[in-house]
Structure formats: C-alpha cells, structure tokens
Amino acid sequence: MPTKKAASTHIESALLEKRVFKPSKKFSDAAKIGSLAEYEKLYKASIKDPEKFFAQQAEELHWFKKWKKVMQWKAPFAQWFIGGKINASYNCLDRHLTSWRRNKAAIIWEGEFGDERTLTYQQLHREVCKAANMLRSLGVRSGDRVAIYMGMTPELTIAVLACARIGATHSVIFGGFSAEAIRDRVNDAEAKVIITSDGTFRRGGVIELKKHVDNALKAVSTDGISGCPTVEKVIVLKRTGTEVEMWQGRDFWWQELMNEASDKHDAVPLDSEHPLYILYTSGTTGKPKGIVHTTAGYLLGAYLTTKYIFDLKEDDIFWCTADVGWVTGHSYVIYGPLANGATVMMYEGAPNFPDFGRFWDIIERRKISVFYTAPTAIRAFIRAGDEFPKRHDLSSLRLLGTVGEPINPEAWMWYHKTIGGGRCPITDTWWQTETGAIMIAPIPGAIATKPGSATKPFFGIEPEVVSKEGIPVKANEGGFLIIRKPWPWMLRGIYKDPQRFEKQYFSEFPGIYFTGDGARRDKDGYFWIMGRVDDVINVSGHRIGTMEVESALVAFESVAEAAVVGRPDEIKGSALVAFVTLKSGSTGSEEVKMQLREHVAKEIGSFAKPDDIHFSDALPKTRSGKIMRRLLRELASTGNVKGDTTTLEDFSVLEKLRQVEEE
Ligand code: WT7
C-alpha cells in the first residue's frame, strides 16, 4: 500500500487541493441539504445511532407490516428491519398511484433509431401487474430465480419489477455477455425462467439476444454439465423482428402472454430480508460472484441516495446512462428513481450512434436535468471532440454525476465546463456492486467538490482508511478502504457460497467489510479513491497507484486514455508499463514517449516514470467499460494473453496489443 510519501500527495498538494468548487448559492438555496453544517449535523447523528437514523428514514417507505428489530449483526451476516413485510415493486409503483403522480411520466424511453415511448406511473403499474401474472402463469413462485437478458427497453424494467412484485429473485445478465457467460450465471443461480428478447439495437446493428440464450441452453461446459438444466421456460420479447427459433413448450412470446394476462395483481408482502436479486460481478478469480441483495435494506439505500445525492426535484428528468445489466442500472435506472416517484430517461442504444452527439442531442430534446455517467464515457467524448456537445443546448442540466472509477481531474474539468457549462455541481459517487448503493459522494448543495475526490460519506456510512494492521492512518496517508459498520444496503452474501463471502470481504480485517480499494483521506476529511489494491504497484520501494500515473498521463495534451500495470523487474521489484491511447490526430513516437515520462516525473516524481510505454488504438475493456488490467499485466510481463476473455468488448484490441508487443 502507498506509504506516507505516496505519489498521491504530490499530485494532491501540487494541483488538486487548490481547486475547490463550491455549489452556487442558487443551487444550495434550492437543495434539500444546503450547507456543510447541515450535512455534518445529520451525518453525526446518523453515525452516533445508525439504527435510529435508518429506522426514521425507513418510515418513508411503504410497509405492509412494520419491523420488530432494526438490525442484527452476526459478522459477517447482517439483517435489517427484521420482522417487516415490504414489497419493492409496490414502493416503486402503487405508492405513487394515490396522488397526481399516477399521471406523471415514470419512464421516457428512446430507441436507438429514435422511436419513443412514455409510460406514466399508472401505465407502468399496469404493465408490471400483467407481467407478474405472466410469470405466475408460467409457474414462477416466490423464492424462484428468474434470469433476465434483455436490451434497454421499458420491458426490462417491467420484467425486473414483476419479479420483485411476486418475490422471484431476479438475476439480470448484461446483454453484452456471451452464451457461455449466460450459462454459468443461469446455472449458478438455478434460474427457472429466462426473460429475453429477439434482439436489441446497438450501434446501428442488432445484438441477437435470443440466439445467445439458445446457445447458452445448448452449451456444454468443460465440467460436463450440458446447457441449463434448471430452465423450464423462456419468454421472448419481440423487439427487433429478428428471426428466432422458438422451441415448442419452452419458448413463449412476451407479447402473446402479456395479452392474455390480467392487469390486476396485488404485490406480495415479503420479508425485509427476502432476496431481491442476484447480480454477478467479477472477482479476483475467474468465477464470477453472485452478489445477493435483499429487499428492504437495499430499497432504502437506493431510495435515500437518489433522493439526497441527486437532490431530486419533482420535475427532474433523471438520466443514468448505465445499462440495467450492471448494479448502477439496478439502483439508478430502476429502484432509486422509481421509489422516489421520479421521471427516468431510458435509452436503448450506443452513445456514439449515429455519432458522438447522441447523448447531448437527447439531453437537449428531452430537457434532461440530472445526468449520471461513467468517466470512461467522458474520456471517450473528450477524444471524439468538443464539436459534438457544442452543437447542443445543454442548459436544462443542473447536476452531473460520475461512477465506476476514479475520474481524472482533466476529465472532471472537461465535464464541468463543456457539459455542465461551469454551472452544475458534479457528484463523484463511490460505491460497488457489493455496497448496493452509493456510499461516498458529495451531497451537491452542501459539500464543495475537489476534482477526483468522491468527498464525504453518505449518512450512516462509516468508511475509514486503515493500515495493513487495521489501524487508521493519518490524513493523506494511503491505506485500505474499509466500512466500519454494517449498513442496510450492503450485500448479504455471495450466492450459495458463504465461505467465499467471508473470506473475500471479512477476513483481511476480521469482521469488518474490506472494499478491496485503496484510498486516502485528506485533511478536510475528503476521500480519494486510489483504485483496487491489486492495482497498486511497488516500484523500488515506492508504492504507486496505477490510477495516479494514469491520471498524470491523461493530463498530457495528446493522451486520450492510459492504463498502467506492473511487470516483474529484477532490480526494482516491479516496473511500470503504460498502455496509452492518443487523441485522434496524434501519433506515438520515441519523442512522445520521452515527453510522457518527463510529464509523469513532473506530476508525481521520477520514481513514477513508466519504464515501458506502448501506444495502442484502444484499450481492452470489460463490457462495463473497465480496463482489463489483468490482461494488460499478463501482456506486459509475458508478451501474450491466456485465460478467460469472455468479458472483452473488443477482441481485436487485444490482437493489436499483442502485435505491438511483438514489434
Ligand atoms: C469498483 C466497484 C458502483 C457501480 C459501478 C461499479 C471503483 C466505483 C468509483 C468512484 C473511484 C470508483 C472502485 C470500486 N469505483 N466508483 N466514484 N471513484 N473508484 O461497480 O463493478 O462493483 O466496481 O469501482 O474500485 O471498488 P463495480
């Protein structure tokens, strides 16, 4: 882990700490929480007695039956709102039908080719009731698992909320996953039904989802298990009109079943700890982990964080660009905004279809007010050029958010100026699939931001930076990010694998949740996430955050994106290897390499200069946009890549990287 003289402090003192962005008076005056003092008062109270705080907040949800006990903690197993009966679908829908909100838009949807649909709360409720009855008619019962493999259409939200309504645990599988990946996930969850569609439009083409499901059901794995033995029925939404094979007795058209289904359905009162969903995420091993979230605590987290961190207004149009296949989509396309009765923008396709102006076009036409996206997308937009956002009127925006990785200050500044017009606060939200909802982020009307920092913890959340021994480190010292106490929206386990759950998250610091991230907290109490600890490299006794070197590289004018990994080095322990993508119009050369090294030396220190620099057209990324460091590390140390690459967005990138290495 980074020591006291970590690279971070160089960047920080040199640049970042000086840049503090206060919310405007106008923003703060209109905000739910409008001053630091107010935040601090609430935060203190929430930490002093989290159970009291969360119990108070939970009163804002609808309960069929109130809980008896707020929390029980038998490390590593937490239970919240024990004895309560609740339904997430009811909270997202029925609750809003008793007021004028029933006629408010719940979902404003746009297909990739520009087709559009708007569903009011009342309309969405009706569809979800029908879908709940459809699932029941196929034999799905409370406690069963349903896999959902669909594109970004309203039916995806309808399917999710229908599961929640009858108590079936949903497992959404991102539409970019391969047949093999579907099969592994469906089998691990022992899903009874798969909901899919014939296809979905993406970048002008069609992704043939049903075909992938068919292949998953047929696929034979190396361990001899054939297909997906637990799957009894497949529901297929007709979206693209792509020709598909329908298996008699197994496959059913969504539209046909929905036509037959009654639109009357009473949401089932479920235990607070009823498993709401499983979501698979990559771990340090090849086998994905089935992260389990339960109903009441998770819903409270999605609800509260959306309300305060996005400072939701009744007339907002809230757009989180994440796919529902990822946790961000679960919490901020579905459960969080809908539990708040907000209007959600949902878009089917790619950000660069027909060109890199699509998002800005949607913002202008739909008057989006809150926009939440990922740093990797922001960097892609920077690379594409300012002419795209400049063509559009983005004045409807009032708040911006980011999630998924540390945002480099340069991208932050671009987002702030070019998209936010210098007017919108940026909420940099740190959290994980495991945490379920946001954990550290600026409450935008209260907390001044520093580019690259997720700032301060949300109410009731007690993060800390500790040494290897579990002792809190001093201000600005790097260490391990832990969450001291259980919180309502934390994962309840890894599906069917309590041992791995305990080992993965609660063994490094016994009984305390370890995030796997390195971080430091500055003297103002701001958290700076330094990335996964396995990405921290020790070079000649200096511990260097790869993210920080990357941030330095990206700050260089002609660099679009950079990934830094370690490779074994006899003398230094590890050497730093940088993979660099240049902005269009720039070409890599020995001279540029030298300039980059000098630039890093200037930003951080000579010890952080990359030993090798490779230029590449693109970096290998997972479908969620994370750079695949494991592959780059392998490539950097051995010159080629083995192992599982099923989550690669673009295989050709790896090919190119290999060639680079061979040259
Ligand atoms: C990891 C979790 C949370 C939904 C999307 C990703 C990194 C996430 C930030 C941020 C710095 C961040 C962490 C974390 N991360 N948000 N704002 N600043 N790092 O979910 O796939 O579970 O990944 O993403 O390293 O551990 P995920």
Residues whose N, C-alpha, C, O or C-beta is under 5 A from the ligand:
A	BS01	WT7	T328 T402 V403 G404 E405 P406 D428 T429 W430 W431 Q432 T433 E434 A454 T515 D517 I529 G531 R532
